[in-house]
Amino acid sequence: MSDAAVTMEFHPQPKAGAARPWAFPAPERGTLDNGLTVLRCHRPGQQVVAVEICLDAPLDAEPEGLDGVATIMARALSEGTDKHTAEEFAAELERCGATLDAHADHPGVRVSLEVPVSRLPKALGLLAEALRAPAFADNEVERLVRNRLDEIPHETANPARRAAKELSKELFPASLRMSRPRQGTEETVARIDSAAVRAFYAAHVRPATATAVIVGDLTDVDLDAVLADSLGTWKGDSAAPRPKPPITADDTGRVVIVDRPGAVQTQLLIGRIGPDRHDRVWPAQVLGAYCLGGTLTSRLDRVLREEKGYTYGVRAFGQVLRSAPDGSGASLLAISGSVDTPNTGPALDDLWKVLRTLAAEGLTDAERDVAVQNLVGVAPLKFETAASVAGTLADQVEQFLPDDYQAQLYVRLAETGTVEATAAAVSAFPVDRVVTVLVGDASQIEEPVKALGIGEVTVVTG
């Protein structure tokens, strides 16, 4: 073999370029003649446009005894209009290559649209049609009610969903909407008919109290003209601000076991109520919770997963339930995961030890640095799509936050020190002020849990 046959030419290794500065996109804010607030965000290269419509139709506005009517209304918005039957409307969306979804939550109803930018005018016209003149046909509402009733037993059988339902019931008084399932119970959903859906729509859906968020490559789009011909045709009167009921909660330390005889795993959900994002502690709380249980290398996973092998993973997080400009909203602070049944007691014991050690010794600078790097460093990837940006902007609208909130959050996360993050994490999860819900086999886990002394233990049927 000749030397030429074995000679290899090595090209120089490419060198990394300078990192480009990044910040969460800033939207432009405006208002249409019908009172609809519009946030637009031009994202070059994003050929799939994401649209989010925030409707001021919160769960606590549902009539007494009709929990779930907001969900049925949200689902019925795309089930026919004054111009198209449900089948025709679906076909028109498909021709646009668009997807349309809607759901109801404590802040209100959210309608989400994604469509190629070339079909945006047509898709926005369909969206405006659904908002302006939904049919709410009797047979379609009846079908949606039946579908919802079919879903409820499956949700009850899901340990994580069952734990969340029980935690809400334990934390909040029965008079507060947050104490009850977001999408209603079998009893309340069964009462919903088309008349109830129409009444809820008429009372709460109007452009003057709604916001549209539009994100994508808008280079060749005359968005003002498109909006005028679509969402601008949606008419409605104004509405007086609705009083929001105060949020109260009881986080006295206690344990509730939802009995599931024969369960091979125990689903755990540990929670309490914390401040919403208007509170200055929020960035430190995000950082502290991430150090505690935000990833596979966090403290809880390091002990419960890697060292002890009790679980596939345990997470700590904060989730905003309802927000208000005056800071009177609330978030759920929680630790969730599942462990094998025989080790439920030891796993809880070790979890409490992690919380006590955190309070006694604090986080390390290394833990804080890794958390900041992960939370801030991945942000450009997290918000690569138009849908992720639109969803976050819509969250800010629902939570009455300024348009630059997310951008400022990353600045604050980078500035938060180890001591501040530790204090926030300890304050978020005090060992004597959390409600622990366990979904598992009570005959096997009740006595070991009682022996831990972490609170009074009550067993309920699953």
JOSULKA-V843991 format. One record per helix or strand of 2 or more residues. SS is the DSSP state (H for helix, E for strand). FROM is the first residue (numbers start at 1). TO is the last residue. Records with the same first field share a line. If there is no record, write none. Layout:
SS=FROM-TO / FROM-TO
This chain:
H=3-6 / 59-61 / 69-76 / 86-96 / 117-132 / 138-157 / 159-171 / 177-179 / 186-189 / 194-204 / 207-209 / 223-229 / 231-233 / 282-293 / 299-307 / 341-361 / 365-377 / 379-382 / 386-398 / 405-415 / 418-428 / 442-450
E=28-31 / 37-42 / 48-55 / 99-105 / 108-116 / 211-216 / 254-259 / 265-274 / 314-322 / 330-340 / 435-440 / 456-461
